[in-house]
Amino acid sequence: MKNQSPQKPPNNYIKYSTMGFQMIAIIGLGCWGGYKLDKIYPNKFHIFTVVLSLVSIFAALYFVLKDLIKPKD
């Protein structure tokens, strides 16, 4: 049996690129949901798209900041 060395922590490039993809997914889903709601319930100002886009941006920032501030194990 081979002597196994402890696992190295994930590379920072991988960690931050996954955060970027996570932000893209959250913001994209928020914009898409707002667009679909505006198609179902038409209004003059496309309020669902605007509101859900802003909410998804704040949610994405929250998740990224939560991961950045998380204490190291």
Buried (B, 14 or more C-beta within 10 A) or exposed (E): EEEEEEEEEEEEEEEEEEBEEBBEEBBEBBBBBBBEBBEEEEEEEBEBBEEBBEBBBEBBEEBBEEEEEEEEE
